[in-house]
Amino acid sequence: MKSSARVVVVGGGVVGASVLYHLTKAGWNDVLLIERGELTCGSTWHAAGGMHTLNGDPNVARLQQYTINLYRELERISGQSCGLHMPGGIMLAGTRERFDWLKMAKARGRYLGMELELISADEAAKVFPIIDKKYFVGALLDPIEGHVDPYGVTHAYAKAAQIAGGEVVRHTRVVDLKPRADGSWDVITEAGNVHAEHVVNAAGLWAREVGRMVGLELPVLAMQHQYLITEDLPALKGQKELLTSIDFEGEIYTRQERGGVLLGTYERAGVPWSSVETPWDFTQSLLPEDLERIAPSLEVGFRHFPTLADVGIRKVVNGPFTFAPDGNPLVGPIRGLKNFWVACGVMAGFSQGGGVGLTLSQWMVEGDPGADVWAMDVARYGDWATLAYTNAKVRENYSRRFRIRFPNEELPAARPLRTTPVYEQLQAAHAVFGDYCGLEHPLWFAPSAEEAHEEITFHRSNAHPHVATECRAVHEGVGLLEISNYGKFEVTGPGTEEWLSRVMANRVPQVGRVALTPMLNERGKLIGDFTMCRLGEQRVFLICTWAAESYYRRWFERHPPPGGVTVRPCAMEYVGLSVAGPHSRTLLQGLTRTDLASAAFPFLSFRRMDIGMVPALVGRISFTGELGYEIWVTSEYQRALYDLLSSAGRAQGLKLFGGRALNAMRIEKSFGTWAREYRPIYGPHEAGLGRFVDFGKSEFIGRAAALEEKESGGALRLMTFSVDAAEADAAGDEPIWHEGRVVGWVTSGAYGHRVQRSLALGYIPVALAAATDGFEIELIGERRAAKRESAPPLDPAGSRMRA
Ligand SMILES: Cc1cc2nc3c(=O)[nH]c(=O)nc-3n(C[C@H](O)[C@H](O)[C@H](O)COP(=O)(O)OP(=O)(O)OC[C@H]3O[C@@H](n4cnc5c(N)ncnc54)[C@H](O)[C@@H]3O)c2cc1C
């Protein structure tokens, strides 16, 4: 083994091998993979090898497409067969709701260029003859599905990497990782040390253990997973290979395995494996089979696929593989650890391994993943994702693998975890809570405890009329919203303005003022939207998306402030309440000596003031489009502030409102939000944020690219649409049609209660930005007429919030 390498990849499963290959492909050849046993000896060797393109996140779906298309190239380069079978796949719907879900999946596939086909149950039985069609209402066909040989694929990656100069060392365990002062690493192995510039943790089943070597507790957990292989089925003899299948109601997947059928299941009562520590002596091993546990799924399977009941079981496999709490991979650099990267928690190595390798190698070589990888960025988790949290969420996710996730559905596991001081008061006011980064935050308020739950549906839910009431209260009177679920940073010290001016695209505001600003990467794409609130010459309070806090901290580490400037995350130190609506000033003025008249405290002001006895930071900011104030207090004051506002607000008819109403109101104002409208695939001009980019400043990150985008006009435009919807509104990811062609996609949607119509925000090509008519938005498989709005539907001049 060599004693130094540019990169050491720890782990030779399908993911580590893919990372190694992609690094060589990107031009880094001094790369070394260290594997403690044989390649594939972790979870890879016993995988069923199935692969498919659909994923809940369109960007992950794209990487899955990339992976599947890679296998032929890999075979060509390496000379190693991947055992590729591409019979196509069928997804079977046993209920109307599931069929609706398939319609939506087909719709989403349209703008990803996927050729999916909806068919009836009769047609399904023709193309997939092993089913009893009476259990199904229809199906979706995907020609790009199949399976590979896990051993072949992993070795093909390794061989292709070796051809390009990469090295693979087997039977050598990495026992420790020691950072050097310059950011490089000493990789301590059983066979000696390697000095590496970068280390990649691709240790699969042992990713947690390798993480712990550097003080990191990664949110991954292995679950036991079982599949069986039947004896040969006479009906398959001499026939074309069976389609791969998913039977959602049976929670079963199948594919042909030689003359028989491989049938696997994600049972509801899934069992974790090695929930705290993974044994190092588990090499090329399996777990004892437990057919009893999957008996309920098998019973359904044998009913739905009756021919399978006629043959015996040849083999049962029970093996562990790892998941992150949301089931997506954990990829990227780790904040606080220079040159340390992860590629783990990959639960679908044969659909995702290629995309993970591509992303990580581009990130390492180019400094940017080259695509929108937020859904699998390791930075989407923070400290709240503890071992026990991960355990609860992974089990939930596993049990729901083939269940529908409705757009309004909140999942119950690991809750409540984080609560604010006013949680009990909001509960007493019949709040229906959502979970955001482990924090309970109110979505809407029901009139009674009995009604404080939401039906899950693709259509408008029982929350609809109550959200309407909340919006009306904010529009006509005053509403109170808990706003603790934002990220916050405090930037202090000499050089604060210079540093912010370099990392943010807009001008840093004057003391006492607020400025909205995009944050751009070097490619001029949106990686954040911040509210900069200037409290003093050397003190700026930043408000941003909380879920991205780790992501931003990692970025700030890469672009550090000068000595003397401190950037302090303080999300839960400052919790907040907001009052919004035409009576909000009267309400607040009654509680403070600070003059809130527009002349004294105009729109976009920010100041320290007392509200009753409570010391607060108050900003005159509006995400609802109405006159409004955001009030930030350290957490010990939030309860007193809530009580004060509630009792003073009685005279004004103060009404609590929640996240659902806020979402609807911001869409009525065409205001975008991070992870929906603002993502690293869009530029600021495309996203309608051009006015918040200050080219008057000499330099800021992304300036040249943003200027180029401004001059060229960019490729896309974020637009607002009114949709001729019936009982369902857009929720995101629906295709936008124009004159019979899919031209774009929806990023958010809601019913706009103040303007009384269904609305959607979405991106279309810039060439269509002037067209108003001829648009349609596909809602649950139905193309509904849509009209492009030429201005925000509510108060385009913005006079209400500036009142
Ligand atoms: C029963 C079953 C069926 C499955 N079916 C499918 C399927 O149909 N389709 C699909 O896409 N996926 C399937 N999977 C999941 C698939 O197996 C995983 O997605 C994939 O194997 C993950 O690969 P990995 O490289 O991340 O992890 P692993 O395969 O666990 O690889 C990690 C490697 O790192 C090595 N390692 C760890 N620590 C060290 C160290 N300190 N030093 C040196 N080496 C180290 C290990 O020995 C191991 O070889 C299935 C899994 C199971 C269990």
The ligand as an ORCA input file, in Angstrom:
! r2SCAN-3c Opt
* xyz 0 1
  C     -31.373     -7.704      1.354
  C     -31.011     -6.442      0.639
  C     -31.540     -6.164     -0.608
  C     -31.206     -4.969     -1.268
  N     -31.727     -4.730     -2.491
  C     -31.355     -3.613     -3.162
  C     -31.836     -3.380     -4.468
  O     -32.596     -4.146     -5.021
  N     -31.442     -2.248     -5.106
  C     -30.596     -1.343     -4.508
  O     -30.255     -0.346     -5.131
  N     -30.134     -1.562     -3.266
  C     -30.485     -2.662     -2.584
  N     -30.003     -2.879     -1.331
  C     -29.216     -1.806     -0.704
  C     -27.776     -1.827     -1.145
  O     -27.222     -2.995     -0.722
  C     -27.051     -0.608     -0.566
  O     -27.640      0.565     -1.070
  C     -25.585     -0.603     -0.921
  O     -24.994     -1.839     -0.697
  C     -24.836      0.445     -0.140
  O     -23.477      0.367     -0.482
  P     -22.334      1.031      0.365
  O     -21.122      0.987     -0.463
  O     -22.793      2.333      0.856
  O     -22.190      0.140      1.679
  P     -21.532     -1.264      1.963
  O     -21.860     -2.259      0.933
  O     -21.858     -1.615      3.373
  O     -19.990     -0.976      1.813
  C     -19.180     -0.404      2.791
  C     -17.832     -1.063      2.728
  O     -16.945     -0.362      3.571
  C     -16.076     -1.274      4.168
  N     -15.565     -0.655      5.384
  C     -16.291     -0.176      6.413
  N     -15.500      0.323      7.360
  C     -14.239      0.165      6.924
  C     -12.999      0.491      7.476
  N     -12.891      1.070      8.683
  N     -11.897      0.188      6.772
  C     -11.991     -0.382      5.550
  N     -13.161     -0.716      5.002
  C     -14.273     -0.441      5.667
  C     -16.955     -2.478      4.428
  O     -16.216     -3.653      4.595
  C     -17.846     -2.482      3.202
  O     -17.368     -3.315      2.190
  C     -30.320     -4.052     -0.662
  C     -29.775     -4.357      0.589
  C     -30.118     -5.534      1.238
  C     -29.526     -5.809      2.565
*
